Amino acid sequence: MATIGTFTSTENGFNGTIKTLNLNVKARIIRVENPSDKGPHFRIYAAGAVDYAENVLMQSVGR
């Protein structure tokens, strides 16, 4: 499987970069303080102020 990003762990999530053929951005993955069962467990901030709610990460990890 190809690696499209590198991240380091922080106290509340991860910091790193995402690099593809069309994308090269710094990104932060921040843990949601009080997630619900149907809501996202992490938020992804990339390219400045863009916010992506992401619950696919938790599903892929099996949590």
Secondary structure in CASP SS format (residue, H / E / C, confidence):
PFRMAT SS
TARGET T0000
AUTHOR 0000-0000-0000
METHOD secondary structure of the structure
MODEL  1
M C 1.00
A C 1.00
T C 1.00
I C 1.00
G E 1.00
T E 1.00
F E 1.00
T E 1.00
S E 1.00
T E 1.00
E C 1.00
N C 1.00
G E 1.00
F E 1.00
N E 1.00
G E 1.00
T E 1.00
I E 1.00
K E 1.00
T C 1.00
L C 1.00
N C 1.00
L C 1.00
N E 1.00
V E 1.00
K E 1.00
A E 1.00
R E 1.00
I E 1.00
I E 1.00
R E 1.00
V C 1.00
E C 1.00
N C 1.00
P C 1.00
S C 1.00
D C 1.00
K C 1.00
G C 1.00
P C 1.00
H C 1.00
F E 1.00
R E 1.00
I E 1.00
Y E 1.00
A E 1.00
A C 1.00
G C 1.00
A C 1.00
V E 1.00
D E 1.00
Y E 1.00
A E 1.00
E E 1.00
N C 1.00
V H 1.00
L H 1.00
M H 1.00
Q H 1.00
S H 1.00
V H 1.00
G C 1.00
R C 1.00
END
